[in-house]
Amino acid sequence: MGQMNRRELSRQLYERAVRVTPGGVNSPVRAFGAVNGEPFFTASGTGSRLRDVDGVEYIDYVLSWGPLILGHAHPHVVEAVQRAVRKGTHYGTPTPEEVELAERVVALVPSLEMVRFVNSGTEATMSAVRLARAVTGRDLILKFEGCYHGHGDSFLAKAGSGLATLGLPSSPGVPKEITRLTLTVPYNDRGAVEEALSRHGDRLAALIVEPVVGNAGLIPPETGFLQLLRDETQRVGALLIFDEVMTGFRVALGGAQERYGIRPDLTVLGKVIGGGFPVGAYGGPRQIMARVAPQGDVYQAGTLSGNPLAMAAGLAQLEVLERENPYVRLESRATRLVEGIVAAARRHGVPATGAVVGSMWGVYFCAGPVRNFEDALAVDRELFARYYRECLDGGVFFAPSPFEAGFISTAHGDADIDETLAVVERSLAKVIDQG
Ligand SMILES: *Cc1c(COP(=O)(O)O)cnc(C)c1O
């Protein structure tokens, strides 16, 4: 009852929203369906905190689902956008900001010589696959179960029956003729990769992977796994695409490819690169990127691509990251958080396991180890949902699903972690005591 009143304005907005927008949201996970909850509506954000329309504050570990590595409303980003917007919002001609951001991205991400900006991660992965198909003259792609590459038809595929068979649509509206071109195998499974490539390698255009899986909780690659992907794709003449939409500028300045020392053929970026604005990008060596129109023959375009406000925000965010190089600090804070949550869960008799890679983190309520999506499915979803709602009521905003990575920003201080761990402890106590 208290909570109902406490979130009254959010509740009213949600009632209006569901009448005019499917599920009341513009992206499904925002509806809190996986935790049997209702969304709160945000009024503003500062640093590590969000404030909802009812004035309730939350420590935010969602951070716009990844982009806000400096926290909300970082002054350097806000000022850059304010300066940019006074000059106009978009011109439809090239601008200096696009060149500057492209130069910076190419300098930071080891495998990139050229980059093309688009408006979302989805657009970028779709474009990268088109380019890979053009370059190789082949049609098949291979992805991993539990990896998310945006909502393009090719990626909404689930494994068919049996190992290394061609995919089935995972959503109505996706033609099976398209998902038949997508192979799906388990992450961290060397044998499955080798078998799929032995069987289909000569028809494979690209293997696409989240080098650190952040869309099934958080699953780091096992030692040697990314190298195996590099070797195997080279062997069969397919391109290796790193989808670094989440890991880019998040697990290291140069992304997972810098952290693990693997050079993919194509890299997909998003999230952090836009500083909270809609930006995606794909890039690679000059020789491959030269195939993209108008330099080459592979078509791809965008009315608002390279938008100057978005470029300014991205540049400002990358400038701060380059200056501060905060990844060691972020990782140690995230580690303290994850170790604290796992320890609290075990104290209450809940099996738990966790992982941290840079500023990405994850906790599973299961014994683990979690090496792939199937392992992740062992989590106690019911327990997670109840724990989740208690944490939210306590003022901590975790991702509303047991299968999403958490994030941390440079704005999260030790006091935030302490406060969070206290809320976690109280929430677990309440949930376990209630049975
Ligand atoms: C978020 C995400 C995408 C999709 O990006 P959008 O901007 O939501 O379209 C693609 N790949 C990965 C790894 C992501 O995390």
Ligand as a Chemical Component Dictionary entry (heavy atoms), coordinates in Angstrom:
data_LIG
# 
_chem_comp.id                   LIG 
_chem_comp.type                 NON-POLYMER 
_chem_comp.pdbx_formal_charge   0 
_chem_comp.three_letter_code    LIG 
# 
loop_
_chem_comp_atom.comp_id 
_chem_comp_atom.atom_id 
_chem_comp_atom.alt_atom_id 
_chem_comp_atom.type_symbol 
_chem_comp_atom.charge 
_chem_comp_atom.model_Cartn_x 
_chem_comp_atom.model_Cartn_y 
_chem_comp_atom.model_Cartn_z 
_chem_comp_atom.pdbx_ordinal 
LIG C1 C1 C 0 22.458 -3.339 -26.846 1  
LIG C2 C2 C 0 23.134 -4.256 -27.761 2  
LIG C3 C3 C 0 22.851 -4.283 -29.146 3  
LIG C4 C4 C 0 21.737 -3.478 -29.746 4  
LIG O1 O1 O 0 21.953 -2.105 -29.658 5  
LIG P1 P1 P 0 20.695 -1.121 -29.810 6  
LIG O2 O2 O 0 21.308 0.231  -29.776 7  
LIG O3 O3 O 0 19.793 -1.435 -28.656 8  
LIG O4 O4 O 0 20.043 -1.429 -31.098 9  
LIG C5 C5 C 0 23.609 -5.093 -29.947 10 
LIG N1 N1 N 0 24.589 -5.849 -29.449 11 
LIG C6 C6 C 0 24.885 -5.868 -28.131 12 
LIG C7 C7 C 0 26.000 -6.718 -27.632 13 
LIG C8 C8 C 0 24.159 -5.092 -27.243 14 
LIG O5 O5 O 0 24.435 -5.129 -25.942 15 
# 
loop_
_chem_comp_bond.comp_id 
_chem_comp_bond.atom_id_1 
_chem_comp_bond.atom_id_2 
_chem_comp_bond.value_order 
_chem_comp_bond.pdbx_ordinal 
LIG C1 C2 SING 1  
LIG C2 C3 SING 2  
LIG C2 C8 DOUB 3  
LIG C3 C4 SING 4  
LIG C3 C5 DOUB 5  
LIG C4 O1 SING 6  
LIG O1 P1 SING 7  
LIG P1 O2 DOUB 8  
LIG P1 O3 SING 9  
LIG P1 O4 SING 10 
LIG C5 N1 SING 11 
LIG N1 C6 DOUB 12 
LIG C6 C7 SING 13 
LIG C6 C8 SING 14 
LIG C8 O5 SING 15 
# 
